Amino acid sequence: MNGNKVNMYACGITVSGEAHIGHAYQALIYDIIRKFLKKVGYDVTYARNYTDVDDKIINKSKETGIPADRYAAMMIKKIDAVMRRFDVDDPDIWLKATENIDNIIDFTKKLIESGHAYATKDGSVYFSVDSFGGYGCLSNRKTDDMLDGVRIENDEQKNSPLDFALWKAAKEGEIFWDSPWGKGRPGWHIECSAMNRVAFGEQIDIHGGGRDLIFPHHENEIAQTEALTGKRFVKYWIHNGLIKVNGQKMSKSLGNSLLLSDLMDKYSNDAVKFALLSTSYRNDINITDDLFPEAEKQVGAFYKIISDVETSGLTKDDTEPTDVDKLFDDAMSDDFNTALALSHIFGLFKKVRAYLAAKDGKALALTEKIIKTYSLLGLFKTPAAEYLKKHAVKEEAPAEVVALADKMQAARAVKDYATADALRTQISEMGYMVKNTPSGYELIKK
């Protein structure tokens, strides 16, 4: 909307619990979109929010006995730490609902004054959906569909079942702020609109979030913002797909939420990111039992090639002609197609292996190009030796090789070194080396 300047906002996490894989995926996607837009020359300002007051947080406060504000602050600290461990960069602007109460109240007052909202006897305020003619423009839903998709609350106080809360009167024992309508707290939808207005003014270029937010959250953001300003709120809406676990939507109620901290204890950042980014961001991701192990195996193979190149002693030949950057940029320029960008890696590393086999210094030049370009996706940022030491997936040796190794160890135990050496040679001819360890031995593929 404004020359080369891109203002971009993404709905962040409601901090009622620890960060799960869905939170990580959404944060990763919008971080990558921000970085790619900057890479190709845009001046990007990226804002992201924490919802640190809402029904779920209040319920957690009641469960734990920790005041809602302290509970939210505690969870934000935990989420920040795990996201940094996952290597997702902070946005340029962090926003929190509780730091924008005055802005939310001002926004709500202006909607009442313009006839788009009304206060109820108990001190709540609702947006009048009937007052906004464009309602449904984002989700393309009809009224009956909307009624099915929206939670109906305080029915007796609403002018219409579709009207949604801008300000909620506080119940006994709940966190509250003073307002012209009495003690209360913001409704969820108004938070993002008010924070956007503070960060960027009346209009933004890009608004992101999960596809589950299209209705009612983003639909309501459009209604209340455009009712206030009379201007188009967002130029481009971007919605990422959802996470499923073995075909089921991930949810706490189903008990299949995958905490990000648990995943990172088992797998490398590279493997988790490679798995997530191998699907177009608009599509759902189905996490099966073998998704991350297979990704780790593939990433490990790439790191092994990098390690082989770095320890080859070759002198770099800068005449290597492959334009890795152009391949990557062309893929990402097609609606941020990370899946296509990642598909190119296989052919690139195949070329590296060919150069390496020919003892050609172009192997080093091409490897450096791959590492530099794909770091934007968060890949290959770990030194190869460090990755392989910590995360390399060990291939199981064939049963006959294991049997020979067991015999070799038995021969060594009785000091029959001639038999042990003969068995070692036989194992070597089958493509494996025996490495003795304090706990026994390891079979390593040559």
N, C-alpha and C positions, 0 to 999 in steps of 0.2 A: 504493500500500500504506500510505502514511503521510500522510494528510490531503492537503494541496495540494502536497506535496513530491514531485518526480519525480527519481529517480536513474536515469541513462541511461548506458549503456556501448556503445561501438562498437569492433569489432576494427579496428585500424589497419593500417599498412603493415609488411610484412617488408622490411627495408632492405637487400636484396641488389642493388638497382639504383635508377636514378633514377625519379622519379614519372611514371607514364603516365596516360592519360586515364581509365582505370578507377579508379585511386587518387583522381584528382581528383573523379570522379563520386560515389564513395562518401563522400568527405570533405564534398563539397558537400551531399549529401542529408541527412546527419545534422546538419550545421551548420544547415540550414534547418529541420529538424524541431525541433531545440533552440530556435531563435529563434521559431518559430511557437507552440510550447507556452508560451514566456515571454510572447509577445504577447497570448495569450488568458488569461493570469493565473496560470500555474503557476510554482512556484519550482523551477527546473530546475538540477540539477548534472550536468554532462556530462563523462564521462571517456573517454579514448581512449588507445590504447597504440601503442607501437612495438615490434615484435618485432626485437630487436637481437642475438639469438643463435639460430641454427638451421642446418640442413644447407646451405641455399643460401648463407648468409653465410660459412660455413666454406669452402665450395667457392670462393667469390669471393676469399677470403683466400689460398687456395692458388694461384689463378690469378694474382693481382696481387702476391703476396709481401708484402702489407700485413697485419699482425696483425689478427685478426677484430674485436677491440674497437675498434681505430683505424679500420678500414674502416667499421664500423657507424656510428661517430661522424661520420665524414666524410660518409656518405650521409645521415644525419639532418640535418646542417647544410644540405646541398643541397636536400633535400626540404622542409625548413622554409622555405627562401628562396623556392622556386617556389610553394609553397602560399600564402604571403603575397602574392606577386605575383598569384596567381589570386584573391586576396581571400577566402580561407576563414579564418574566425576560429579561433584556438586553442581547444581544449576548456578547461573549467574545471580539469580535472586531467589532466596528462600522466603516463603511466605507461610504464616501460621494464622489460623482462624482467630485464636485468642488474642493475637496482637493487632487485630483489625476490627475489634468490636465497635469502636466509634464509627468506622467507615461503613460497617454493616448497618448500624442504626441510621446513619445519614441516608444510605441507599434506600432503606425501607421507608423512611419518612417521605422521601421524594416520590416513591411509588404510591403512597397513600394520597399525597397532595395532588398527584396527576390522575387519580381515580382508578389506578391499576391494582390497588391493594386496599384491604380493610382490616380494622382491628375488631376483635371479638370481646365479649364481656369479661372473659377470664384473663385478658391481657396478651393473647396471641395475635399474630398478624398473618393474613393469608393473601397470596397473589390471586387475583381474579382472572382465571384463564379465559373467560368469555370476553374480557376487555382487550385481549390481544388476538387480532385476526389471523396472525401467521402461525398459531400454535399447531404443532405437528409437522412443520416444514422440514425438520431434520430426519425424523423417524418415519415420516410418511404413514403415520398410523391414523386410523379412523377412531371416532369417539369411543365406540364399543371396545376396540382393541386397547385403547388407553385405559379404560376403566378396569380391564383385566390385568394390565401391567403395572398399575400404580397402587400403592398401599393406601387404603382409605382410613383416615383417622379423624377423630373429633367431628364426625359426620354432622352432628346436630348444630355445630357452630359454623359450618361452611355454607357459602351460598351455592356452591356446586361441588360434587364429589371430586372433581379434577383439581380444584384449587389446592395449592400447596403452601406449606408453612414457610414464611420468611423469618418469623420470630416466634419462639415457643415459650409460653408462660411456664415458669419454673414450678416443678412439683416439690413436695416436702422433701428436704434432704438433698436436693440436686444443686449442682453448681449453677450460679446465676450472675447476671450483671443487671444493673439498673438501666431502665429505658423509659421513654415517654409512656409506654404501655404497662409498665410495672416490671417486676423482677422476672428475668427470663434469659434465654440464650438463643443463638442464631439457629435457623433451619439450615440444613445441609446445603441446599442448592444456592442460597444467597452468598455463601462464603466465597465460592470461586468467582462469582460475578464481581463482588466487592473487591476482592484481592486483585483481580485482573485490572479493574479500574484504577486502583492505586499504583500498580506496577506500570501499566501501559496507556492508561487513558480509556477512551471510549471504544476503540477498535483494535483488534490484533490480527496478525497474518495467519498464525497457525495455533490451533487448539487441539491437544491430544488427550487420549485416555483409552481405557479398555472399551471394547465393543458393548459390554454390558452397561456402560454409562450413557449410551445414546438416548435411551428413554428409561426413566424420566429426567435424569440429572442434566444432561446437555440440552435436552429440549427445554427444560425449565430455565437454564442459564440464558438461552437465546431469548425466551419470552421476557424475563425480568429485565435483562440488559437493554434489549431493543425497545421495550416499552418505556424505559427511562430516557434513552438517548435519541430514539428515532432513526438510528443508523444501523447498518449491517454490523453485527458484532464480530463475526469471525469470517475471514476469507476462505481458509482451508481447514476443514475438520479431518483429523487423522485418527483412526481407531484401530488399535491392535487386537488380534484374536485372543482367545481365552486358553487357559491351560486345562487340559483334561488328563486324568490319571487312569490308564487302562480303559479309556473310552468314556469315563464318567467325569462330569464337571467337578473340578477341585473345589471342595468346600469344607469348612470346619464341621458342619453338621454330619457330613459323610465320613469324617475322620480320615480323609485322604490328603490333607494339606501337607506339602513338603516344605519344611523349614529350610531357608537358604543356608543357615549355619550348618545344618546336618549334611546337606549336599556337599558343601565345601570341605567338610571333614573327610568325605569319601573320595571326592573327585577334584581335579584341578579346575581353576577358573576357565582355562582354555577349553576343557572338555564340556563344561556346562554351557559356555557361550557358543561353542561350535554346534552343539545339539540344538540350542534354541534358535540360532540364526540360520539353520539349514532349512527352515520353513519361511515362506513369505510372512512378513509381520501381520498381514491382514487375516491370515488363516489361523485356525485353532492348532494348538500343538498337543499331540497325544503322547504323554509320557508313559512309555512301557518299561518293563523291568530291564530291558537291554539297551535303552536309549543312551544313557550316560556311559555305561561300560563300553559300548561300541564306539561312542565319540572319543572316549579316552584312548581306546586302542588306535583309532585313526590319527588323533593328534599326536600320540606317542610315536607313530611311524614318521610323521612329519618332523618331529623334534630329533628323531634318530638321524634323519638325513641332514638336518642342520648341524648336528654334532659331528657327523662324519665329514662334512665340508669344513667346519671350523678346525678340526684336528688333522686335516689332510696335508697341511703344509704347502698348499698351492698358493701361487702368487695371483692376485686378482687381475683378471682381464676385463677391463671396462668396455670392451667392444661388444659385449653381449647385447643383442638387439631387441630382446623382448620388452615391450612397453607394458609392464605390469600395472602401472598407474592408470593407463588408458582402459585396459580391460576392466579394472575395478571401477573406475568412474563411470564407464558406460553401463555397467550392471546397476550400480547404485543410483544412476540418474533415471533408471526405469522404476520409479516408485520405490526407491530405497530397497532394491532387490538383493538382500544379503544372501539369499539362497543361490542366486546366479553367481554372485561374486565368489562365494565359497566353492562353487563347482569348478571354477577356474584353477583352484589351488592344486587339484590332482594332476592336471596336465603340466603345471609349472614345476612341481616337484619331480615329475617323471623326467622332465628336461634336465633338471639339476642332477638327477642320478646318472643320466647319460653323459653329461659333462664330467661328472666325478669319475665314472668308469674310464673315460678317455684321458683322465688326469689333466683336464682342461680348466684353466683358471676362471673361465666364464661361470663355473659352478658357484664360485664365491660371489661374483657380481650379481648373479640372478637371485641367490639366497638373500643377499642384503636387500635387494629390491622387494622381495616378498615380505620380509620382516618389516620393513619400513611401511609399506602400503597397508598390510593387514593388521598393523598395530591399531588402526582406527577402529577395528572391530573388537579390540581387546585381546588379540591373539599374538603369540610368539613374543611376549614381553618379558618372559622369564628366561634367564640364561639356560641354554640347552642342557648343560651338565647338571644344573640344579633341578630342572624339570625331570630329567631321566632318573636321577637318583631318588626323587620323591614319588614320581607318578608313573614311571614306565610300567606298562602292563606286561607281565611275564608270560611268555608262551609256554604252555604245558608241553613238555617233551613227550614223545611217543612212549608207550608202555615198555617196548622192548629196550629203549635207551635207559629208562628208569631202572629196569631189571639189571642191566649191565652195570649201571652206576652203583646199585645196591651190592652187587657181587664184588665190585672194585673196593667199596668201603669195607666189606667183610674181609677181603684179602689184606687190606692195609691194617686192619685191626689185629690180625695174627702175624703181621710183619712179613707177609708173602708179597714182597714188593715186585717180584718178577711178574706174577699173575696180575697184580694191580696195574703195572705199567702196560701190559698187553691189553687189558681191558680198557685202559685210558685211550690207547691208540685206536682200538675198535670203535669206541664212542666218538672219537675225533673224526674218524672216517665217515661216521653217520651224521656229521655236521654239528656236533655239540662239544662243549668244553665243560669239565668238572671243576667247580670252584669250591674249595673247602672253606667252611665257615665254623664259628664256635658251636653252632647248633647242628652241624652235620655237613651238608653240601648243597650247592645249587647247580642246576644244569643250565648253561647259557648257550643259546643258538649262536653259531659262528657267523 
